[in-house]
Amino acid sequence: MYDTITNIIHEARLEKRHIVLGADCNAKAGTTTSEDDPRSIGQYGLGPHNARGQWLKSWASNQDLVLTNTFFKKQPCKYETHLG
């Protein structure tokens, strides 16, 4: 899936299109670490990251994408997780 998305992003950039990607990646980006790219990862992630989260952060950085939810402080009363 990520290879396909990477190709779509590449083609969109060649055509000078804007990119908005929404996805449920089953990833926990977690709090910012010293290894994270501050252009892609904000300081407001929650808790520890998981393996998918670390991979997603790395991929987002390599694609010059931003994990927007990590850039906005959340109110504790609005934390919510859906378990299916």
N, C-alpha and C positions, 0 to 999 in steps of 0.2 A: 504494500500500500504506500509506504513512504517513498519508494522509488518512483511510483506513478505520480505522487504529489510533487516530488522534486522536479520531475520532468515538466509538469504543468506550470510550476512556478518559474522554471527557466524560460519556457515559451512565453509566458505572460510578461516577463521582464524584457524579453527581446522585443515585444510589441508595445512596451512602455505602458502596461496596464497596472492598475493597483490590485493588490492581493489582500483578500480577507479570507482567512481560513478558520472555520469553526469545527471543532472535533471533540469527541469524548474519547480520550486516549487511554483511559484507565491508568493515568500517571499521576503521581504526587510529586510536584516540582519541589515542594518543601521550602525551607528558608534558604536565603542566599548563602552561598559558600564562596570562599576566596577563588575557587576555580571557575565560577560562573562569569559569563560575559555580562557586564552591567548594561549593555545596550539591548540585550535580549531578555534579561531576567531582572525583575524588580526586587525590592527589599521586603515585600509583604507576602511572600509565600507562607504557607502554614505547615508547621511540624516538620518531621524528617521527610526526605525524598525517598522514593523507592527506585528500583532498578529502571523501570520504565520512565520515571520522572527524570532521572539523570540522563538517560538516553535522549528524551524529548528536549531537555535543555540544551544538550550538545547539538542535536539536529537543528533546533531553532536558531542557535547561534551560527551554525555553518550556513544556514539558508538566509541569514540576515532577517529573521522573523522575531517578533516580540511576543512573549507570553504575557498578554495584557493584564490578566487577573493578578499577576504578581506585583503590579505597579500601584495597586489601590489598596489602602488599608481597609480592612473589614471590621465591622462592629461585631463583637463576640455574640450578641444576641441574634445575629443573622447567619452564623455558621450553620451550614446544612450539608448533610451527606445523604445521598440516596443509595440505598442498598436494594438491589433488585432481586 
